[in-house]
Amino acid sequence: MPIFEISLLARVTWNLHSLNNEGTIGNVTEPRTVVLANGVKTDGISGEMLKHIHAFYVWLLTEDKSYFCEACQKFHPQKADRNREVKRSDSPEKAMDKAVASCVLCDLHGFLVQKPTISRPSTIEFGWALGLPAKTHRGIHIHARHSMEGRPAEEAESREEDIDEKVAEEKETEVTAQMIYHRPTRSGVYAIVSVFQPWRIGLNEINYRYVINEDERKFRYQLGLNAYKASFMRTDGAMVSTRLPHTENIEGIIVISERNFPSPVISPMDEFFDKILEEIVKRNNGLQIRRFSNLSQLNLLLDDLMKEELFKLNMP
Ligand SMILES: [Zn+2]
Protein backbone atom coordinates (compact mmCIF):
# COMPACT_ATOMS: atom_id res chain seq x y z
CA MET A 1 0.00 0.00 0.00
CA PRO A 2 1.29 3.50 -0.76
CA ILE A 3 2.23 5.92 2.02
CA PHE A 4 -0.24 8.75 2.56
CA GLU A 5 1.05 10.20 5.84
CA ILE A 6 3.43 9.34 8.65
CA SER A 7 3.27 10.49 12.30
CA LEU A 8 6.41 10.25 14.37
CA LEU A 9 5.65 10.27 18.09
CA ALA A 10 8.62 9.88 20.37
CA ARG A 11 10.14 10.35 23.79
CA VAL A 12 13.74 11.55 23.62
CA THR A 13 16.09 11.77 26.59
CA TRP A 14 18.51 14.69 26.29
CA ASN A 15 20.95 15.36 29.10
CA LEU A 16 22.66 18.67 29.82
CA HIS A 17 21.54 20.56 26.74
CA SER A 18 20.48 24.12 26.03
CA LEU A 19 18.89 23.57 22.62
CA ASN A 20 16.42 26.45 22.85
CA ASN A 21 16.32 29.62 24.99
CA GLU A 22 14.07 32.66 25.44
CA GLY A 23 16.94 35.05 24.98
CA THR A 24 19.54 36.80 27.08
CA ILE A 25 18.82 39.56 29.59
CA GLY A 26 22.05 41.14 30.79
CA ASN A 27 24.41 38.25 31.29
CA VAL A 28 21.67 35.68 32.04
CA THR A 29 20.26 33.38 29.34
CA GLU A 30 16.70 32.22 30.05
CA PRO A 31 15.58 28.73 28.97
CA ARG A 32 12.33 28.28 27.04
CA THR A 33 9.36 27.81 29.35
CA VAL A 34 5.89 26.72 28.24
CA VAL A 35 2.60 26.18 30.09
CA LEU A 36 0.59 22.98 29.64
CA ALA A 37 -3.21 22.66 29.62
CA ASN A 38 -3.20 21.74 33.32
CA GLY A 39 -1.32 24.94 34.16
CA VAL A 40 1.98 23.18 34.84
CA LYS A 41 5.08 24.95 33.51
CA THR A 42 7.67 22.88 31.74
CA ASP A 43 10.68 23.04 29.52
CA GLY A 44 10.18 23.35 25.76
CA ILE A 45 12.09 23.31 22.49
CA SER A 46 10.11 25.12 19.81
CA GLY A 47 8.78 23.50 16.65
CA GLU A 48 10.62 26.25 14.74
CA MET A 49 13.92 24.97 16.13
CA LEU A 50 13.13 21.34 15.29
CA LYS A 51 11.87 22.22 11.81
CA HIS A 52 14.97 24.31 11.19
CA ILE A 53 17.18 21.34 12.16
CA HIS A 54 15.25 19.07 9.76
CA ALA A 55 15.36 21.65 6.93
CA PHE A 56 19.11 22.09 7.39
CA TYR A 57 19.63 18.35 7.00
CA VAL A 58 17.47 18.33 3.84
CA TRP A 59 19.91 20.92 2.51
CA LEU A 60 23.04 19.19 3.79
CA LEU A 61 22.12 15.68 2.61
CA THR A 62 21.42 16.81 -0.96
CA GLU A 63 24.79 16.52 -2.65
CA ASP A 64 23.79 18.30 -5.85
CA LYS A 65 22.68 21.78 -4.81
CA SER A 66 21.14 22.37 -8.25
CA TYR A 67 18.09 20.57 -6.82
CA PHE A 68 17.40 23.81 -4.93
CA CYS A 69 16.22 27.25 -5.99
CA GLU A 70 18.74 30.09 -5.88
CA ALA A 71 17.91 31.10 -2.28
CA CYS A 72 17.79 27.55 -0.92
CA GLN A 73 21.16 26.72 -2.49
CA LYS A 74 22.56 29.03 0.18
CA PHE A 75 19.94 27.97 2.76
CA HIS A 76 18.45 31.47 2.63
CA PRO A 77 15.13 31.67 4.57
CA GLN A 78 13.28 33.62 1.84
CA LYS A 79 13.18 30.49 -0.31
CA ALA A 80 10.80 30.79 -3.31
CA ASP A 81 10.24 34.48 -2.60
CA ARG A 82 13.68 35.04 -4.12
CA ASN A 83 13.09 32.74 -7.09
CA ARG A 84 13.09 35.07 -10.13
CA GLU A 85 11.25 32.59 -12.34
CA VAL A 86 8.47 32.35 -9.75
CA LYS A 87 8.15 36.13 -9.49
CA ARG A 88 8.04 36.49 -13.29
CA SER A 89 5.08 34.08 -13.57
CA ASP A 90 1.86 35.62 -14.85
CA SER A 91 -0.51 33.52 -12.72
CA PRO A 92 -0.48 31.98 -9.21
CA GLU A 93 -0.81 28.47 -10.73
CA LYS A 94 2.31 28.88 -12.87
CA ALA A 95 4.22 30.48 -10.00
CA MET A 96 3.36 27.51 -7.77
CA ASP A 97 4.35 25.06 -10.55
CA LYS A 98 7.77 26.67 -10.84
CA ALA A 99 8.36 27.04 -7.11
CA VAL A 100 7.47 23.40 -6.33
CA ALA A 101 9.17 21.88 -9.38
CA SER A 102 12.43 23.80 -9.09
CA CYS A 103 13.27 23.24 -5.42
CA VAL A 104 13.32 20.22 -3.15
CA LEU A 105 13.45 22.33 0.01
CA CYS A 106 10.64 24.71 -1.05
CA ASP A 107 8.50 21.68 -1.87
CA LEU A 108 9.15 19.80 1.39
CA HIS A 109 9.30 22.68 3.87
CA GLY A 110 6.92 25.22 2.30
CA PHE A 111 7.29 28.94 1.56
CA LEU A 112 5.53 32.27 1.19
CA VAL A 113 5.86 34.38 -1.98
CA GLN A 114 4.73 38.02 -1.78
CA LYS A 115 4.12 38.61 -5.48
CA PRO A 116 2.21 36.83 -6.91
CA THR A 117 0.89 36.00 -3.45
CA ILE A 118 1.14 32.26 -3.00
CA SER A 119 1.95 30.13 0.00
CA ARG A 120 2.76 26.50 0.42
CA PRO A 121 2.32 24.86 3.84
CA SER A 122 5.15 22.55 4.80
CA THR A 123 4.78 18.81 4.15
CA ILE A 124 6.75 18.28 7.38
CA GLU A 125 5.30 19.53 10.67
CA PHE A 126 6.76 19.66 14.16
CA GLY A 127 5.16 20.53 17.47
CA TRP A 128 7.08 21.80 20.47
CA ALA A 129 9.30 19.23 22.14
CA LEU A 130 7.86 19.22 25.67
CA GLY A 131 9.68 18.13 28.78
CA LEU A 132 7.73 15.59 30.82
CA PRO A 133 7.26 17.67 34.02
CA ALA A 134 8.26 14.85 36.38
CA LYS A 135 11.30 14.00 34.28
CA THR A 136 12.71 17.43 33.43
CA HIS A 137 15.37 19.26 35.43
CA ARG A 138 17.05 22.63 35.06
CA GLY A 139 20.19 24.22 36.35
CA ILE A 140 21.76 27.62 35.86
CA HIS A 141 25.53 27.50 35.73
CA ILE A 142 27.89 30.39 36.18
CA HIS A 143 30.86 30.67 33.89
CA ALA A 144 33.67 33.15 33.42
CA ARG A 145 35.61 34.35 30.43
CA HIS A 146 38.98 35.50 31.63
CA SER A 147 40.53 38.70 30.44
CA MET A 148 44.02 38.27 29.05
CA GLU A 149 44.96 41.92 29.65
CA GLY A 150 48.33 42.21 31.31
CA ARG A 151 49.06 38.48 31.04
CA PRO A 152 51.97 36.88 29.17
CA ALA A 153 51.45 36.51 25.42
CA GLU A 154 51.33 32.71 25.53
CA GLU A 155 48.25 32.96 27.76
CA ALA A 156 46.52 35.48 25.52
CA GLU A 157 43.89 33.16 24.11
CA SER A 158 40.26 33.32 25.07
CA ARG A 159 39.19 30.41 27.20
CA GLU A 160 36.16 29.52 29.25
CA GLU A 161 35.97 27.42 32.34
CA ASP A 162 33.46 26.45 34.95
CA ILE A 163 33.98 28.07 38.31
CA ASP A 164 31.82 28.22 41.36
CA GLU A 165 30.12 31.42 42.41
CA LYS A 166 32.50 32.29 45.27
CA VAL A 167 35.60 31.91 43.11
CA ALA A 168 33.87 33.89 40.38
CA GLU A 169 33.33 36.82 42.72
CA GLU A 170 36.95 36.79 43.85
CA LYS A 171 38.26 36.62 40.30
CA GLU A 172 35.98 39.42 39.20
CA THR A 173 37.72 41.78 41.61
CA GLU A 174 41.17 40.51 40.59
CA VAL A 175 40.66 40.87 36.85
CA THR A 176 38.42 43.80 36.09
CA ALA A 177 37.76 42.98 32.43
CA GLN A 178 36.60 39.48 33.26
CA MET A 179 33.08 38.58 32.18
CA ILE A 180 30.78 36.48 34.32
CA TYR A 181 27.71 34.95 32.69
CA HIS A 182 24.90 32.55 33.52
CA ARG A 183 23.83 29.77 31.21
CA PRO A 184 20.94 27.32 31.59
CA THR A 185 21.42 23.60 31.24
CA ARG A 186 18.56 21.13 31.15
CA SER A 187 18.14 17.38 31.31
CA GLY A 188 14.93 15.60 30.61
CA VAL A 189 12.66 13.29 28.69
CA TYR A 190 10.95 15.21 25.88
CA ALA A 191 7.77 14.36 24.00
CA ILE A 192 8.07 14.96 20.25
CA VAL A 193 5.28 15.05 17.66
CA SER A 194 5.89 15.33 13.94
CA VAL A 195 3.83 14.64 10.82
CA PHE A 196 5.12 14.00 7.29
CA GLN A 197 2.67 14.21 4.37
CA PRO A 198 4.21 12.37 1.40
CA TRP A 199 0.95 12.59 -0.61
CA ARG A 200 1.55 16.36 -0.97
CA ILE A 201 5.12 16.07 -2.31
CA GLY A 202 5.30 17.69 -5.75
CA LEU A 203 1.63 18.72 -5.57
CA ASN A 204 0.55 22.15 -6.78
CA GLU A 205 -2.22 22.94 -4.28
CA ILE A 206 -3.76 25.67 -6.41
CA ASN A 207 -4.83 23.37 -9.26
CA TYR A 208 -4.13 20.05 -7.48
CA ARG A 209 -1.77 18.70 -10.15
CA TYR A 210 1.55 17.01 -9.50
CA VAL A 211 4.32 18.99 -11.17
CA ILE A 212 7.11 16.41 -10.95
CA ASN A 213 7.26 12.72 -11.89
CA GLU A 214 7.04 9.76 -9.48
CA ASP A 215 10.82 9.18 -9.38
CA GLU A 216 11.39 12.78 -8.34
CA ARG A 217 8.63 12.57 -5.74
CA LYS A 218 10.20 9.44 -4.30
CA PHE A 219 13.64 11.08 -4.20
CA ARG A 220 12.19 13.97 -2.17
CA TYR A 221 10.29 11.57 0.10
CA GLN A 222 13.46 9.59 0.83
CA LEU A 223 15.32 12.83 1.50
CA GLY A 224 12.65 13.87 4.02
CA LEU A 225 13.01 10.53 5.85
CA ASN A 226 16.80 10.72 5.77
CA ALA A 227 16.66 14.20 7.29
CA TYR A 228 14.59 12.76 10.17
CA LYS A 229 17.34 10.20 10.74
CA ALA A 230 20.02 12.90 10.76
CA SER A 231 17.96 15.18 13.03
CA PHE A 232 17.77 12.56 15.77
CA MET A 233 21.31 11.27 15.25
CA ARG A 234 22.66 14.80 15.76
CA THR A 235 20.25 17.38 17.15
CA ASP A 236 22.07 20.65 16.52
CA GLY A 237 20.13 23.45 18.20
CA ALA A 238 21.35 26.41 20.24
CA MET A 239 24.55 26.42 22.27
CA VAL A 240 25.77 23.06 20.98
CA SER A 241 29.34 24.39 20.89
CA THR A 242 29.47 23.97 24.67
CA ARG A 243 26.24 22.09 25.44
CA LEU A 244 26.07 19.35 22.87
CA PRO A 245 23.21 17.21 24.23
CA HIS A 246 24.05 13.86 25.76
CA THR A 247 21.37 11.99 23.84
CA GLU A 248 20.54 8.96 25.91
CA ASN A 249 17.67 7.34 24.10
CA ILE A 250 14.72 7.72 21.80
CA GLU A 251 11.66 5.51 21.84
CA GLY A 252 8.19 5.76 20.41
CA ILE A 253 5.86 4.95 17.58
CA ILE A 254 5.57 5.64 13.88
CA VAL A 255 1.96 5.69 12.66
CA ILE A 256 1.48 5.09 8.94
CA SER A 257 -1.64 5.97 7.01
CA GLU A 258 -1.96 4.06 3.74
CA ARG A 259 -5.15 5.67 2.52
CA ASN A 260 -6.49 9.21 2.27
CA PHE A 261 -7.04 9.53 6.00
CA PRO A 262 -4.81 11.60 8.33
CA SER A 263 -2.30 9.73 10.47
CA PRO A 264 -3.36 10.36 14.09
CA VAL A 265 -1.27 12.28 16.60
CA ILE A 266 -1.41 11.45 20.31
CA SER A 267 1.23 13.18 22.37
CA PRO A 268 3.82 11.02 24.13
CA MET A 269 3.18 13.39 27.07
CA ASP A 270 0.37 10.92 27.77
CA GLU A 271 1.73 7.90 29.59
CA PHE A 272 -0.60 5.61 27.64
CA PHE A 273 -0.21 7.19 24.19
CA ASP A 274 0.95 3.91 22.67
CA LYS A 275 -2.04 1.97 24.04
CA ILE A 276 -4.48 4.60 22.73
CA LEU A 277 -2.86 4.46 19.28
CA GLU A 278 -3.03 0.67 19.26
CA GLU A 279 -6.78 0.87 19.88
CA ILE A 280 -7.26 3.51 17.17
CA VAL A 281 -5.31 1.48 14.61
CA LYS A 282 -7.31 -1.68 15.35
CA ARG A 283 -10.54 0.13 14.49
CA ASN A 284 -9.39 2.00 11.37
CA ASN A 285 -8.43 0.30 8.14
CA GLY A 286 -5.37 1.65 6.41
CA LEU A 287 -3.58 2.66 9.63
CA GLN A 288 -0.69 0.77 11.16
CA ILE A 289 1.86 1.41 13.90
CA ARG A 290 5.51 0.46 14.23
CA ARG A 291 7.34 0.69 17.55
CA PHE A 292 10.96 1.58 18.19
CA SER A 293 12.86 1.55 21.45
CA ASN A 294 16.18 3.04 20.38
CA LEU A 295 17.77 5.15 17.63
CA SER A 296 18.98 2.16 15.65
CA GLN A 297 15.45 0.71 15.48
CA LEU A 298 14.05 4.08 14.42
CA ASN A 299 16.62 4.25 11.63
CA LEU A 300 15.70 0.75 10.43
CA LEU A 301 12.00 1.69 10.35
CA LEU A 302 12.76 4.84 8.36
CA ASP A 303 14.95 2.80 5.96
CA ASP A 304 12.05 0.38 5.44
CA LEU A 305 9.64 3.26 4.78
CA MET A 306 11.98 4.60 2.08
CA LYS A 307 11.25 1.52 -0.05
CA GLU A 308 7.49 2.20 -0.10
CA GLU A 309 5.54 3.93 -2.86
CA LEU A 310 3.84 7.29 -2.34
CA PHE A 311 0.11 7.91 -2.30
CA LYS A 312 -1.04 9.94 -5.28
CA LEU A 313 -4.32 11.87 -5.62
CA ASN A 314 -6.56 10.39 -8.27
CA MET A 315 -7.63 13.46 -10.26
CA PRO A 316 -9.92 13.22 -13.34
ZN1 LIG B 1 13.84 26.77 -2.51
Residues whose N, C-alpha, C, O or C-beta is under 5 A from the ligand:
A	BS01	ZN	C69 C72 K79 A80 C103 L105 C106
